[in-house]
């Protein structure tokens, strides 16, 4: 599994574990909901900056 797939699965599992929507993750990570959805669905790959924002948000939530 490549890095993009890992991030995608991490987002899916994070949302499931914390009962969050793409919109809530987007707000918390300061990305657009469209970008979160595209990254999560693997329609496009996150930039290193986007991945950092998402991972920092997920880490901050526990």
TORPA-4810 file (N, C-alpha, C, O; in nm, 3 decimals):
<nodes>
NODE_1_0.085_-0.119_0.000_0.000_0.000_0.000_0.089_0.124_0.000_0.182_0.134_0.079_X
NODE_2_0.059_0.218_-0.089_0.144_0.336_-0.096_0.103_0.441_0.006_0.002_0.426_0.075_X
NODE_3_0.182_0.547_0.015_0.160_0.651_0.114_0.023_0.717_0.101_-0.042_0.746_0.201_X
NODE_4_-0.021_0.742_-0.023_-0.151_0.803_-0.046_-0.264_0.718_0.006_-0.359_0.768_0.066_X
NODE_5_-0.254_0.588_-0.016_-0.356_0.496_0.035_-0.356_0.494_0.186_-0.462_0.487_0.248_X
NODE_6_-0.238_0.502_0.247_-0.231_0.505_0.393_-0.300_0.628_0.447_-0.374_0.619_0.545_X
NODE_7_-0.278_0.743_0.386_-0.341_0.866_0.431_-0.493_0.855_0.413_-0.569_0.893_0.502_X
NODE_8_-0.534_0.804_0.300_-0.676_0.787_0.274_-0.740_0.700_0.381_-0.844_0.736_0.437_X
NODE_9_-0.680_0.586_0.410_-0.734_0.496_0.513_-0.726_0.560_0.652_-0.815_0.540_0.734_X
NODE_10_-0.621_0.635_0.677_-0.609_0.704_0.806_-0.723_0.804_0.825_-0.779_0.815_0.934_X
NODE_11_-0.756_0.877_0.720_-0.866_0.973_0.728_-0.998_0.900_0.752_-1.076_0.939_0.838_X
NODE_12_-1.022_0.795_0.675_-1.146_0.718_0.689_-1.159_0.663_0.830_-1.264_0.676_0.893_X
NODE_13_-1.053_0.602_0.881_-1.058_0.545_1.016_-1.071_0.653_1.122_-1.143_0.635_1.221_X
NODE_14_-1.003_0.764_1.103_-1.011_0.876_1.197_-1.154_0.929_1.205_-1.207_0.949_1.314_X
NODE_15_-1.215_0.951_1.089_-1.353_1.001_1.087_-1.448_0.903_1.154_-1.538_0.942_1.228_X
NODE_16_-1.426_0.776_1.129_-1.511_0.672_1.189_-1.492_0.668_1.340_-1.590_0.666_1.415_X
NODE_17_-1.368_0.668_1.385_-1.338_0.661_1.529_-1.386_0.782_1.606_-1.425_0.771_1.722_X
NODE_18_-1.385_0.900_1.542_-1.421_1.024_1.610_-1.558_1.077_1.568_-1.598_1.186_1.609_X
NODE_19_-1.630_0.999_1.486_-1.764_1.035_1.440_-1.764_1.175_1.376_-1.844_1.261_1.412_X
NODE_20_-1.671_1.194_1.281_-1.657_1.322_1.213_-1.691_1.309_1.065_-1.684_1.200_1.008_X
NODE_21_-1.728_1.419_1.004_-1.755_1.425_0.861_-1.635_1.487_0.789_-1.544_1.542_0.852_X
NODE_22_-1.636_1.477_0.657_-1.532_1.544_0.577_-1.530_1.693_0.607_-1.423_1.754_0.613_X
NODE_23_-1.647_1.752_0.624_-1.656_1.895_0.651_-1.586_1.932_0.782_-1.515_2.032_0.789_X
NODE_24_-1.605_1.851_0.885_-1.541_1.878_1.014_-1.389_1.860_1.006_-1.314_1.937_1.067_X
NODE_25_-1.345_1.760_0.933_-1.202_1.739_0.913_-1.143_1.855_0.832_-1.033_1.903_0.860_X
NODE_26_-1.216_1.898_0.731_-1.168_2.011_0.650_-1.154_2.136_0.735_-1.053_2.206_0.726_X
NODE_27_-1.253_2.165_0.816_-1.248_2.283_0.901_-1.130_2.275_0.997_-1.055_2.372_1.013_X
NODE_28_-1.113_2.160_1.060_-1.005_2.143_1.158_-0.866_2.146_1.097_-0.771_2.192_1.160_X
NODE_29_-0.854_2.098_0.975_-0.723_2.093_0.910_-0.697_2.214_0.822_-0.587_2.230_0.769_X
NODE_30_-0.796_2.299_0.807_-0.786_2.421_0.725_-0.770_2.392_0.576_-0.710_2.471_0.503_X
NODE_31_-0.825_2.279_0.533_-0.832_2.247_0.391_-0.977_2.259_0.347_-1.068_2.264_0.430_X
NODE_32_-1.000_2.265_0.216_-1.137_2.268_0.169_-1.197_2.128_0.180_-1.126_2.027_0.173_X
NODE_33_-1.327_2.123_0.196_-1.395_1.993_0.206_-1.376_1.914_0.076_-1.369_1.792_0.079_X
NODE_34_-1.367_1.984_-0.035_-1.344_1.917_-0.164_-1.209_1.848_-0.166_-1.197_1.736_-0.217_X
NODE_35_-1.106_1.914_-0.112_-0.972_1.853_-0.108_-0.970_1.732_-0.017_-0.913_1.628_-0.051_X
NODE_36_-1.033_1.744_0.100_-1.038_1.629_0.192_-1.108_1.512_0.124_-1.060_1.399_0.130_X
NODE_37_-1.220_1.539_0.059_-1.293_1.433_-0.008_-1.209_1.371_-0.120_-1.204_1.248_-0.133_X
NODE_38_-1.142_1.453_-0.201_-1.059_1.401_-0.310_-0.943_1.316_-0.257_-0.911_1.212_-0.314_X
NODE_39_-0.882_1.361_-0.150_-0.770_1.285_-0.091_-0.822_1.154_-0.032_-0.763_1.048_-0.052_X
NODE_40_-0.933_1.163_0.040_-0.990_1.044_0.104_-1.035_0.941_0.000_-1.018_0.821_0.020_X
NODE_41_-1.094_0.988_-0.109_-1.143_0.896_-0.212_-1.034_0.856_-0.312_-1.058_0.778_-0.404_X
NODE_42_-0.914_0.910_-0.293_-0.798_0.883_-0.378_-0.816_0.934_-0.520_-0.754_0.883_-0.613_X
NODE_43_-0.902_1.036_-0.536_-0.917_1.099_-0.667_-0.793_1.183_-0.700_-0.762_1.205_-0.817_X
NODE_44_-0.724_1.228_-0.596_-0.597_1.298_-0.614_-0.510_1.274_-0.491_-0.558_1.235_-0.385_X
NODE_45_-0.382_1.300_-0.508_-0.285_1.278_-0.401_-0.262_1.408_-0.325_-0.254_1.515_-0.384_X
NODE_46_-0.252_1.396_-0.194_-0.225_1.513_-0.110_-0.083_1.562_-0.131_0.009_1.482_-0.149_X
NODE_47_-0.066_1.692_-0.129_0.070_1.748_-0.128_0.128_1.721_0.011_0.055_1.685_0.103_X
NODE_48_0.258_1.737_0.025_0.319_1.717_0.157_0.263_1.816_0.258_0.248_1.783_0.376_X
NODE_49_0.234_1.938_0.214_0.175_2.038_0.304_0.035_1.996_0.349_0.001_2.007_0.466_X
NODE_50_-0.047_1.948_0.254_-0.182_1.902_0.288_-0.178_1.783_0.383_-0.254_1.777_0.479_X
NODE_51_-0.088_1.689_0.355_-0.076_1.573_0.442_-0.035_1.617_0.583_-0.086_1.564_0.682_X
NODE_52_0.056_1.712_0.591_0.099_1.762_0.721_-0.017_1.825_0.798_-0.032_1.802_0.918_X
NODE_53_-0.098_1.905_0.729_-0.214_1.968_0.795_-0.312_1.863_0.845_-0.362_1.872_0.957_X
NODE_54_-0.339_1.764_0.762_-0.432_1.658_0.802_-0.378_1.577_0.919_-0.450_1.550_1.015_X
NODE_55_-0.252_1.539_0.911_-0.194_1.456_1.018_-0.182_1.534_1.149_-0.203_1.477_1.256_X
NODE_56_-0.149_1.663_1.142_-0.144_1.745_1.265_-0.282_1.755_1.329_-0.295_1.746_1.451_X
NODE_57_-0.384_1.775_1.247_-0.521_1.781_1.299_-0.559_1.649_1.365_-0.613_1.647_1.475_X
NODE_58_-0.532_1.539_1.297_-0.569_1.407_1.352_-0.493_1.379_1.482_-0.550_1.327_1.578_X
NODE_59_-0.366_1.413_1.484_-0.285_1.392_1.604_-0.336_1.477_1.721_-0.340_1.430_1.835_X
NODE_60_-0.375_1.600_1.693_-0.424_1.691_1.797_-0.556_1.642_1.858_-0.588_1.673_1.972_X
NODE_61_-0.632_1.566_1.780_-0.760_1.515_1.829_-0.746_1.388_1.912_-0.840_1.345_1.978_X
NODE_62_-0.628_1.330_1.907_-0.603_1.210_1.987_-0.627_1.090_1.910_-0.611_0.979_1.961_X
</nodes>
